[in-house]
């Protein structure tokens, strides 16, 4: 039976070894240039966002698809901002002000 490698002198490094999966995630995060932002939403919107995240994760799991990107609330918000940018400006103004321009 092989002797286990010594952990003497490794300190906390024994708990934080880089696994191939962690290394991939780290590389993806380094490739994405993200900025931190704070937005205020209503409590029911927070709940809707959480339910949507859980539902999408479940659907992806049931379909047996590989999760190339983690579905999280930040990813959903980035998607929503992209979809907003694709909308007609007049439609957005009407929704925001309740008036047509």
Backbone torsions as a table, in degrees:
resi	resn	phi	psi	omega
1	UNK	NA	132.7	-177.5
2	UNK	-74.1	142.8	178.7
3	UNK	-79.1	137.6	179.9
4	UNK	-69.8	150.3	-179.3
5	UNK	-67.6	147.7	-179.6
6	UNK	-69.5	141.1	176.9
7	UNK	-105.4	3.3	-178.1
8	UNK	-62.7	129.6	177.1
9	UNK	86.5	-2.4	-179.2
10	UNK	-85.7	-22.3	179.8
11	UNK	58.4	-138.4	-176.5
12	UNK	-71.5	-12.8	-179.2
13	UNK	-60.1	-26.1	179.7
14	UNK	-67.4	-23.5	-179.4
15	UNK	-90.6	-19.7	-173.3
16	UNK	-119.2	39.5	177.8
17	UNK	-65.7	140.9	178.2
18	UNK	-78.9	120.7	174.9
19	UNK	-93.4	160.7	178.6
20	UNK	-56.1	-38.1	-180.0
21	UNK	-66.5	-44.4	178.1
22	UNK	-62.7	-37.2	179.9
23	UNK	-65.4	-40.6	177.8
24	UNK	-62.1	-46.4	-179.8
25	UNK	-61.2	-42.0	179.4
26	UNK	-61.7	-42.5	179.7
27	UNK	-65.0	-41.2	179.2
28	UNK	-64.1	-43.8	179.5
29	UNK	-62.5	-35.9	178.9
30	UNK	-69.7	-31.4	-179.8
31	UNK	-72.4	-34.9	-179.7
32	UNK	-79.9	130.7	175.9
33	UNK	-100.1	101.5	-176.2
34	UNK	-114.3	151.2	174.6
35	UNK	-119.0	147.3	179.0
36	UNK	-83.8	137.6	178.8
37	UNK	-143.6	151.7	177.4
38	UNK	-117.5	129.8	177.7
39	UNK	-130.3	146.3	179.3
40	UNK	-105.5	127.9	179.1
41	UNK	-128.8	161.5	179.4
42	UNK	-72.8	153.3	-179.1
43	UNK	-55.8	-37.4	-179.8
44	UNK	-69.0	-29.4	176.1
45	UNK	-70.4	-37.8	175.9
46	UNK	-60.8	-43.6	178.9
47	UNK	-64.7	-42.6	178.4
48	UNK	-62.5	-41.0	179.7
49	UNK	-64.0	-43.0	178.9
50	UNK	-64.1	-44.4	179.2
51	UNK	-63.4	-40.4	179.2
52	UNK	-64.1	-43.0	178.2
53	UNK	-58.5	-47.7	-179.1
54	UNK	-64.1	-42.7	-179.5
55	UNK	-63.5	-44.0	-179.5
56	UNK	-66.9	-40.8	177.2
57	UNK	-61.4	-41.5	179.3
58	UNK	-64.7	-43.1	179.5
59	UNK	-62.1	-44.3	179.1
60	UNK	-61.9	-42.4	179.8
61	UNK	-64.0	-42.5	-179.4
62	UNK	-65.6	-34.3	179.9
63	UNK	-75.6	-10.5	178.7
64	UNK	70.8	17.7	-179.8
65	UNK	-79.1	149.5	173.6
66	UNK	-71.3	139.2	177.2
67	UNK	-87.2	94.3	179.7
68	UNK	-70.4	-36.0	175.5
69	UNK	-128.6	139.1	178.9
70	UNK	-68.6	131.5	175.6
71	UNK	-84.7	110.2	176.0
72	UNK	-134.0	174.0	-175.9
73	UNK	-63.3	-35.9	178.5
74	UNK	-63.1	-42.1	178.6
75	UNK	-64.3	-39.1	178.0
76	UNK	-64.6	-39.3	178.7
77	UNK	-67.1	-41.0	177.3
78	UNK	-61.4	-40.0	177.6
79	UNK	-63.9	-43.8	-179.4
80	UNK	-62.3	-40.7	178.9
81	UNK	-64.0	-41.7	176.6
82	UNK	-61.2	-41.8	178.7
83	UNK	-67.0	-37.0	176.9
84	UNK	-62.6	-39.0	179.6
85	UNK	-65.8	-23.1	179.7
86	UNK	-84.0	-12.4	-176.7
87	UNK	-77.3	156.4	175.6
88	UNK	-67.7	133.0	-177.5
89	UNK	-61.4	-37.5	179.3
90	UNK	-63.5	-39.7	178.3
91	UNK	-64.2	-42.1	178.7
92	UNK	-63.8	-43.3	178.6
93	UNK	-62.4	-39.4	178.6
94	UNK	-63.9	-42.1	179.0
95	UNK	-67.6	-36.2	-177.8
96	UNK	-75.0	-39.5	-173.5
97	UNK	-104.6	-15.7	-176.7
98	UNK	78.2	7.2	-179.9
99	UNK	-123.8	157.2	171.7
100	UNK	-96.9	147.1	-177.1
101	UNK	-90.3	NA	NA
